[in-house]
């Protein structure tokens, strides 16, 4: 709150500061009125602060903390449950739960509630988070029973002796009522007001942000409203042979369609909500204002929006409890079994759909991280399986000793080269991707996966393309088990080819049989250092155009250069270079013979200075360099 105050031009002050103009208190945790030093200081509820942030102005007289305390003092305990501190409510619920456990009676099965509707489990204040019957309400219910015990209408809806099946049904009905109440709260307090404000010039969020937060929410709200109506009909006309499971079966298709989009994109929705909350002070104030309302139970919008993710597992447990206390001869027994099975199928479908969605998102991330990656790698029919960091043993892909990454997809393997961090430091982090595309190998092109038995981490792939090629690797990641990875690769090859045999493509051979050199890629630290030095030298040479100078120009410049005066013994390369000059310049020590040929005296010739080797043009000898690297 202090950060929001400072960002909006306010100045925090102490309570005894005579310049203090407003004191904002949390009415849910403060039970006594503060006494500031300045008698003109307004003592206000926290709602005033958030309304001021949201709308720019709020009348202090509407949010006086003293009036709030007076209203609580004149309100019966049962009507101000949500106004009490949370710790007080928690203590009451804890005492009541201990009392229930001592009596051994489930919630909702007490005989004193015979004249009270089971819907009365909801909080009187309208909060859907506190449906626990308090001791105060039990006493009120007792008095109510003594006066209206002969009410025939209520006695018809509630059996005289409640069975365990009925008690567990009431648990299901109560939790469903609370859940639908939470969904109603989200719509009425958050979604609808935001959409109405978005139509004005004073919008808190734009329409795209509202859609990304609430778009997948409405189908869930609609299907559970329909389920609650069916459960309410059973509750009003209860009988032991009523078909509870049939309600789930009737809404199975709607549940299957409604939940996967919400669960799959819940993290994106939460990220959007957090971003809007942190970057938009007015929207933050809007959330805080609604959070203090009784309907929200002092929970944030993010806390409310996670409830649909938790609901289906809860329904599965509740149905299982009802099934345990249902006689096998009851017609609802088979229905409950089918309903429980359908709920589990919906959850499996959600998990599978979530896995596919995450796999497709991973493909986009992989594609964006590889330079030169083929665009057709991104496909809706392709899913990401796993990745493995390897070092190449052969010389058919990138080069022996190069660090590669194998991305295994459902129908192909993307082979890419890991870029060295040393090269990326010279450029900005965003200018260079961390991998470079090398080859895309179709799983149909792999004939055999070969386990090289005389190495704990080496394996090979025999591929048939234009001609058979053997690609050999050693696993560089210590956490990757070679046997597990090769079996996964063979399994994916079999699934891609629609085969049931997953081991026929896996062979075991020695490195001698394959003619693969597995001797020291571990020694490769030194070879990598030489390779890095050579590549760095080439990059520096190209940067300063040492290697791009045409050879003809080199020769022309070298023939035009003539030595100046002086000796080479005491000169540095820089001073030697400074003393060199062009042949077009006059030199009194030079003589021209009768044939017109230029010549020099012997004394002058002995003093001719040659350019230092460091600046003489020279042609790079590639064969000698390769020979040195090969010997190393």
Buried (B, 14 or more C-beta within 10 A) or exposed (E): BEEBBEEBEBEEBEEEBEEBBBBBBEBBEBEEBEEBEBEEBBBBBBBBBBBBBBEEEBEEEEBBBEEBBEEBEEEEEBEBBBBBBEEEBEEBBEEBEEEBEEEEBBBBBBEBBBBBEBEBBBBBBEBBBBBBBBEBBBEBBBEBBEEEEEEEEBEEEBEEEBBBBBBBBBBBBBBBBBBBBBBBBBBEBBBEBBBEBBEEEEBBBEEEBBEBBBBBBBBBBEBBEBBBEBBBEBBEEBEEEBBBBBBBBBBBEBBBBBBBBBBBBBEEBBEBBEEBBEEBBBBBBBBBBBBBBBBBBBBBBEBBBBBBEEBBEBBBEBBEBBBEEBEEEBEBBEBBBBBBBBBBEBBEBBEEBBEBBEBBEBBEEBBEBBEEBEEEBBBEEBBBBBBBBBBBBBEBBBEBBBBBBBBBBBBBBBBBBBBBEEEBEEEEEEEBBBBBBBBBBEBEBBBBBBBBBEBEBBBBBBBEEEEEBBBBBBBBEEEBEBEEBBBBBBBBBBBBEEEEEBEEBBBEBEBEEBEBEBEEBEEBEEBBEEBEEEEBEEEEEEEEEEEEEEEEEBEEEEEEBBBBEEEBEEBEEEEBBEBBBEEEEEBEEEEEEEEEEEEBEEEBEEBEBEBBEEEEEEEEEEEEEEEEEEEE
